C-alpha cells in the first residue's frame, strides 16, 4: 500500500521509498525513512497536497510523491 491511499487521522509505518534516485533521496532526506511512523493529518480540498506528521513536524507532499512511499496497511500496525 502507498502513502497516498491512507485516509486522514490514520498512522502507518514506512516500509520503503521507491522511485528515481534524485526524488528518492529528497524524500529520504525529509525524514521518510523505513521504520518511520507517519500520520496523515489532512488533504487539501481538491485532494492534493496531503499533510503528514512525522518526527515532530508537519510535511506536505503531492499525491505523486506520496505514491512512491510504501507503507504497512493501518490494520497491520501495532498500537
C-alpha positions as CSV (number, residue, x, y, z in Angstrom):
1,X,0.0,0.0,0.0
2,X,1.3,3.5,-0.7
3,X,1.1,6.6,1.4
4,X,-1.3,8.5,-1.0
5,X,-4.0,6.0,-0.2
6,X,-4.1,6.5,3.6
7,X,-7.0,8.4,5.0
8,X,-6.6,11.3,7.4
9,X,-6.1,10.6,11.1
10,X,-4.5,7.2,10.4
11,X,-1.0,6.3,11.4
12,X,1.2,4.0,9.4
13,X,4.9,2.9,9.2
14,X,7.1,3.5,6.2
15,X,8.4,0.3,4.6
16,X,10.3,1.6,1.6
17,X,10.7,4.6,-0.7
18,X,10.8,3.8,-4.4
19,X,11.4,5.9,-7.5
20,X,14.2,7.7,-9.3
21,X,17.5,8.3,-7.4
22,X,17.1,12.1,-7.0
23,X,13.5,12.1,-5.9
24,X,14.0,9.1,-3.6
25,X,17.0,10.8,-1.9
26,X,14.9,14.0,-1.4
27,X,12.1,12.1,0.3
28,X,14.5,10.2,2.5
29,X,16.3,13.5,3.4
30,X,12.9,14.8,4.6
31,X,12.7,12.0,7.2
32,X,10.5,9.5,5.4
33,X,12.9,6.6,6.1
34,X,12.0,2.9,6.6
35,X,10.5,2.4,10.1
36,X,9.3,6.0,10.5
37,X,5.8,6.4,11.9
38,X,3.7,8.8,9.8
39,X,0.2,10.2,10.5
40,X,-2.0,11.6,7.8
41,X,-3.3,15.0,9.1
42,X,-5.4,16.3,6.2
43,X,-5.9,16.6,2.5
44,X,-6.3,19.9,0.6
45,X,-9.9,20.5,-0.7
46,X,-9.1,19.0,-4.1
47,X,-7.1,16.2,-2.6
48,X,-3.6,17.5,-3.4
49,X,-1.3,18.1,-1.5
50,X,-1.6,15.9,1.6
51,X,-0.2,16.9,5.0
52,X,1.6,14.4,7.2
53,X,3.0,14.5,10.7
54,X,6.3,12.7,11.4
55,X,9.2,13.0,13.8
56,X,7.6,16.1,15.5
57,X,7.0,18.2,12.4
58,X,4.4,18.5,9.6
59,X,5.2,17.8,6.0
60,X,3.1,18.4,2.9
61,X,3.6,16.2,-0.2
62,X,1.9,16.0,-3.6
63,X,0.0,12.7,-4.2
64,X,2.5,11.8,-6.9
65,X,5.3,12.0,-4.3
66,X,3.3,10.1,-1.7
67,X,2.7,7.4,-4.2
68,X,6.4,6.5,-4.1
69,X,6.3,5.6,-0.4
70,X,5.3,2.1,0.5
71,X,3.7,1.7,4.0
72,X,2.2,-1.0,6.2
73,X,-1.6,-1.1,6.0
74,X,-3.1,0.5,9.0
75,X,-4.6,-2.8,10.4
76,X,-1.1,-4.3,10.4
77,X,0.4,-1.5,12.5
78,X,0.6,-2.5,16.2
79,X,-0.9,0.1,18.6
